């Protein structure tokens, strides 16, 4: 048997009051006696009354929903961010709509339009788009937007760690451990850049690595974008008296790199060191446990969500937020 929720008109008639009085009762507004409110709420429960949120949102312009446009969820980093955003939104009385761009700028535009058409109150965006035309498109939506991971421009509130500073510090940290040859693994960077994809975050990491190499006077920077197994093995096995460490721009290539080394009888950390970036949860199940930069993903999600809600509530001059980080020492250095 299917039970159909009653309307506000039917509830008002059953209680012998006006629709306005019912509205005040179910929305906990003033101007109603406590005894009347109690009677209406009891009757509402008996009649399975459910407020028409669509009608309410059309009347008020508020839907109590936030849009999330993320790259994908295959990377545990993004999955944890989305989970943190959803949890924080729910704590503040919001639900979320999620759309994935799958690393395709056109799909990202479709997802943003989808959110706008469904009148979300604000959007948390993991941008692939960039440039003046993309910024203009977003501003014309007249929807509060907070960006995570990649920055678009200073007009949009941004929440992330300082990737450039972190990578400079990582180089110094490794130099302090006696490593004097550092190979940076940055898969497909130029390919993504040539496709017009926003690569702000990973570019900042690359710049930080180069600056760190220069600061520590370690010679020329060594950056690999193609994870060619033979090349990686040759570098690792090269006998030149140097202590080698591979710095990976995130944890996914670091895990792949360790698999390649294991296959070719290269011991980590005895023969070479490896460090990742993001400290994804799966690392706890690896042996040896990868050393990685923890970007406080949950904090990033909370900060982005609370800042967005503050914007929705009309607060002005909300600043960018730089989240703290720490290096989680594993067993690969």
N, C-alpha and C positions, 0 to 999 in steps of 0.2 A: 504494500500500500504506500502511495506517495502522499506526504503531507505538504501542503503549500502554505508558506508563511503568509500571515495576514498583512493587510496594508495599514498605514497610519490612520486612514479614514475609518476602517473597520474597528481598529483598536479604540479610537476616540469615541465611536458610537457605543461600543461595549462598556466603556467606562463612564459614559455620560458627560464627557468633557469635550473641549475644542481640540482640534489638531495641534494648535499652538501649545496647549497645555501638555499634550503628549510629547511634543518635541522638547519642551523644557525638561520634562521628567527623564526621558531616555538619554538626553545629552547633558544631564546634570547641570542645568542652568538655574539661575535664580528666578524669583517671581512665582514660586509655587509652594504650597504648604507641604510639609514633610509627610503628613498623613496621605495627602492626595498622590504625591510622588510614589510612595510605597505601594498604594493600591494600583496605580498604573503599571508599575514595574512587575508586580505579581501577575496582573492580567496579561501583560506582554509576554511573560514566560509561559503562561498557560496557552496562549494563542500562537506561540512560536513567532512572535513579531521580530523581524529583522529590518533594521534601517536600510533605506535605499541609498547606498553610498554613491551610486552613480549620479542620482539626482542631486544629492548633497554636493558632490564635487562640481557639478555643472553650475550650481547656484553660488558656491563659495570660491571656486577656482582652486580648491585644495583637494588633492587626491590621497595624501598621506602615503605616496609611493615615491621611491627613488629609482632612477635608472642606473644600471651598471653596464658599461660597454667595455668588455675585456677582450684581450687578444685571443686567448683560448684557456682551457683548463687542463691541458695535457702536462703543462709545467706545474709542478706542485706549488711553486712560488705564487702563481696567479690564483690557484685554487684556494690557498690559505688566505690570500688577500680578500677574495670574494666572500669567504666564510666570515672573516672578521667584520667586513662591511655589513653583511646581512644581520649578524648578531647585534651589532651596535645600532643599526637602523631599527630593529625590532624593539630594543630597549627604549627607544625614543618614540615608539608608536608608529613606525613606518614599516611598510613591506617593500620588497625590491623586485624590479623587473630586470632580468639579465639577458643580454644579447652578446654574441661572440663575433668578432671580426675575422677570425682565422687568418690573421696577417694579411688581410686584403683591404686596402683603403676604401674601395668601393662598397664592400660589405659593411665597413665601419660607418660610412655615410648613411647607408640604408638603416642601420641599427639606430643611429642618432635620430633620424627622421621618425622611425617607429616610436621611440621614446617621446618625442615631442608631440606626435599625433595622439598619444595616449595620455597626454597632459601630466607626465611625471612632474613632481615638484622641484626636482633637481637631478643632475647627472654626475656620476663619478666616471671619469673617462680615462682609459689607458690608451693614449693617442697613438695612432699610426699616421694621421694627417699632420700637416705642418704648413707654415707659410701664411701670407696675408689673406689669400682667398679662403683658406680653411678657417682662419680666425674670424673673418667676416661672416661666414656661414654660421658659425657657432653663436656669435654675438646677436645675429638677427633672430635667433630662436627666443631670445629674452628669457632664458632659463638659467638659474644658477648652476655653474659647472665647476667642479674641482678635478684637477688632473693628478694622476699618479704615474710614476715611472718615467714617462717622457714628458718634458716640458714643451708647451706650444709657444707661449710668450708671457711677458710679465703681467698682462691684463687678466690672466686666469690664475686663480689660487692653486698652488702646487704643493704636494706633500711627497717627500721622498728623503732618502739618505743623500749625503753629499758624495756621490760616486767618485768624483775626481779626487777629492781629498782622501777618501778611503784608499784608493788604489795607490796614491803616492805613499801613504802610510804603510800599506802592505809591502811595497818594495823596500822601504826602510826596515820594516819588521824582519823581512827575509834576509836582508843584508846583515842585520844584527845576529842572525843565526848562522852566518858564515857562507851563505850562498852568494856566488859571484858571477853566475851566468843565469839569467832569467829569460825564459821563453814565454811569450804571451800568446794564448790561444783565443782567437776571436773569429769563430766560424762565420763565413758568408757576410761579413760586415760590408764590404764594398758592393756586393750584390744587392743587399737591402738598400743601401744608400742610393745606388743607381736607379732603383725602382721608385725612388721618391718617398720611401718610408721614413717616418720619424725615428731616428736612431739616437736621440739625445742622450739617453741613459748609458747605453753601451759605448757611445763615443766619449762621454765624460770619463768612463773607466779607462779607455784606451789612452786618452790624453794624460790622465793621472799616472798611468804606468810609464809613459814616455818621460814625464816630468820627474818621476821617481828615479828612473834609470840615470837621468842627467844629474840629479841632485846627489846620488850616491857614487857618481863618476864610474859607472859600470860599462862605459863604452857605448856602442851602438845598440839601439833597441832591436829586439828580434820578435817580430809579430808573424804568426801563422794563421791564415784564414782557411786553409784547406787541411783538414785533419787526415793527411795522407799517412797511412800506417808505416810504410817504409821510411819516409822522411823522419817521422817521430821516433822510430826505433833507432835510426842511424844517429840522430842527435843524442838520444839517451845513452847509447853505447859508445859514443865518441870518447876516446881516451886523451884528454888534453889537460888533465890535472885540475879542472874546474869543478866546483860543486854546482850542479844544475838543479833548477827548480822550474816547474811549469806552472804558470799563473793562468787560470782559466776565468774568462769573463763571467761565467756562471757555473753552477754545479753540473748541469747536464753534460757539457763537453768534458768536464773533469771526470765524471763517472765513466764515460766512454774511453777516455785516455787511460784510466787505470785498468780497464778491461784489455786494452791493446798491450799495455806493459805486462800484465799477467800472462797473456797469451805468448809473449815473446821472452819470457823468463827475465824480465827486468823487475827488480825488487824495489818496492816503495815502502819506506823512505831510504833504504840502504844505498840504492844506486842513484835515484833521483827523488826530488821532492815534488809534491803536487798540492796546490791550494785552489779552492773554488770560491764561489761568491753566491750568497743567498741562504746557505745553510738549510736546505730543504729537509723535510722530515725523514725521507728515505735514508739519509746518511747514517742515521742511528742504527740501521740494520746492515751496514757495510763493514767489511773487515779487509784491510785496515780502515778505520773511520777517517773520512776525509776532513782535513782542516778547512774551514770555510768562514767567510764573513757573514755574520748574522745581522740582517738588516732590520730586525724587530718588525717582522711583517704584520703581526697583530696590532702593534702600536700604529703603524702606518694606516691600516684600515680604519682603526678607531678615530684617528686624527682627521682623516679625509672625510669621514661620515659626519663627525660632530661639526667640523668647519662648514660642510655643506648645509647642515640643518640650521646653523647660525645664520648663514646667508639667506636661506629660505625664510627665516624669521625676521629678516630685515636688518640684521646687523651689518654695519659698514666697516670698511678698512680692515678686513680680515687678512692677515699676513700669511705668506708662505710658511710652511712648517718643515724644518730639517730634523729628521728623526735620528736619534743616536744609533750607534752600531757597536759591535764588539767582534773580535776574532775568536771563534770557537776552536780551540786547539784539539786536533784529533791525533791521528797516528801516521800522518803522511809527510811529516817534515822532520 
